[in-house]
Amino acid sequence: MKRVLNNRWTVLVLMIFVFLSCDKNKEEDEGLPFFNSFEFTPEWISPDSPEFSKIHTIPDFSFTNQNGEIVNQKTVEGKIYVANFIFTSCGSICPKMIDNMKILQDKFIDDSEVLLLSHSVTPEKDNVAVLKEYAKEKGCVSGKWHLLTGDKEAIYSIAKKQYFAGDSIGYFGKANDFLHTENFILVDGKHRIRGVYNGTVAVEMDRIIEDIITLKKEKQVLKD
């Protein structure tokens, strides 16, 4: 009986390994998926598909960073960027997210194609002066990592309806319901969502780094 159970366990492990390998091979063959709704269901859509032109994109926006500079759609045009939502007085998940975002900053510090955008969900408190001090304290590099403030309604709208940062709760909730999410959102140079990650988990940064490298290769292929 023990031998039979061991054999069954071995078969189960092999099945899981094959499933994960196939999923990884699919990603390598077809690139990263697209995410078009708050459900974050990955979709691999071919450029020759009628659905390709309907892929969800982040719309125009305009916020102010820690240096008092306007950051908008032109800032990220053609760039790969990671977006998240924080507030400077947060003592729970935000410090860990900031630490993990810094991992990404350090990895791509000399790569002008990669940017980081951290939006404050308490912009009435996190003005430019507060964000500037916070950026200095956390080691945020100007031009690479933008800490953003601005109109609260605009921040909450783009977070919930466009980045799907609050998942279904935020998407279907009231516009002024407080937003507190650990999600990191990876966006490509065409403003399309290509990855969603738990920003409080350091090992997830390895996955983001791999996916950014994949997007960079995708961009190069399109250029060629």
Buried (B, 14 or more C-beta within 10 A) or exposed (E): EEEEEEEEEEEEEEEEEEEEEEEEEEBEEEBBBBBBEBEBEBEEBEEEEEEEEEBBBBEEBBBBBBBEEEBEEEBBEEBBBBBBBBBBEBEEBBEBBBBBBBBBBEBBEEEEBBBBBBBBBBBEEBBBEBBBEBBEEBEBEBEBBBBBBBEBEBBBBBBBBBBBBBBEEBBEBEEEEEBBBBBBBBBBBBBBBBBBBBBBBEEBBEBBBEBBBBBBEBBEEEEE
